[in-house]
Amino acid sequence: MKLSNGVEWAAHCCVVLSQATRPVPAARLAEFHGVSPTYLAKHLQALTRAGITSSVEGPVGGYALTREPGAISLGDVVAAIDGDQPAFRCTEIRQRGPLAASPTACATPCPIAAAMAVAEAAYRDALGTVTIADLAADVERGKDGALARLRTWLADGDATAVPTPRRARR
Amino acid sequence: MKLSNGVEWAAHCCVVLSQATRPVPAARLAEFHGVSPTYLAKHLQALTRAGITSSVEGPVGGYALTREPGAISLGDVVAAIDGDQPAFRCTEIRQRGPLAASPTACATPCPIAAAMAVAEAAYRDALGTVTIADLAADVERGKDGALARLRTWLADGDATAVPTPRRARR
């Protein structure tokens, strides 16, 4: 079982966007992360499809969070990139074979599926309690000034932005 | 993110084996589950590699659990089939780009990786508390007599077993 690599990229982008005072162009997000804009684009588009980011058109356009960083959980980001399907998908094995249970006898979930669902709920609950604001606060506590430098870097980009129209990505 | 289908087959096989009084041939396990022996074989072999089952050679050979059903957790079965690698694998994105953190500044995990690890630990902990004995007890509580019928079916197989040598699978 492996999460898509996009989860890591998307979560980092959200933390960066939480420090921006205006939309951040996709190219600038890609530059900050040292990755190609085309690679990052699909993850930014997935965040936008999930309603976590929006893309703003125009010369000062780019990506922005749609709500407060404290209202976006890490679970929201995982679901945006990797979907919200359960990892375990019961195929009703108990309804197979010579002693197959009847569908009516299977009104309640198979105990195996039920136990897997409890574990997945614990996972989702844990991810749901961590917000982008929490993650940014953790970085701030790192004492290496990473967030302050990020904010300066973002502001420098704002100051030097060339005001040419830019097609918004969604 | 999706678990291998093998997890479901392997967990069902373990519950069946928990009700057997002697090794169950792979062909009989496949018959019980209404699936081809070749398909089931790879999951049984994975359980054996993980030390959850053993295969016994000879005319009354087959698969058996290596320890009490109460000492085999659903987490053990998931790890046997799907491995025990974390689902989230940090690639140290914070060490990329123009403001890259130095490796020495990254002695502690990235907050994103740390939060993902906490969630995965919650998932594993939940799976670790459910044993094959618990799952069998849950089936027993189903009141449709499924486990009693299974035990009778397994005993019938023992009585009619043809004593021809059978190559053990591992």
Interface residues (C-beta under 8 A of the other chain):
Chain A: M1 K2 L3 S4 N5 V7 E8 W9 A11 H12 V15 E31 F32 H33 G34 V35 L74 D82 G83 Q85 A87 F88 R89 C90 T91 I93 R94 R96 G97 P98 L99 A100 A101 A105 T108 P111 I112 A113 A114 A115 M116 V118 A119 E120 A122 Y123 R124 D125 A126 L127 V130 D134 L135 D138 V139 G142 D144 A146 R149 L150 W153
Chain B: M1 K2 L3 S4 N5 V7 E8 W9 A11 H12 V15 E31 F32 H33 G34 V35 L74 D82 G83 Q85 A87 F88 R89 C90 T91 I93 R94 R96 G97 P98 L99 A100 A101 A105 T108 P111 I112 A113 A114 A115 M116 V118 A119 E120 A122 Y123 R124 D125 A126 L127 V130 D134 L135 D138 V139 G142 D144 A146 R149 L150 W153
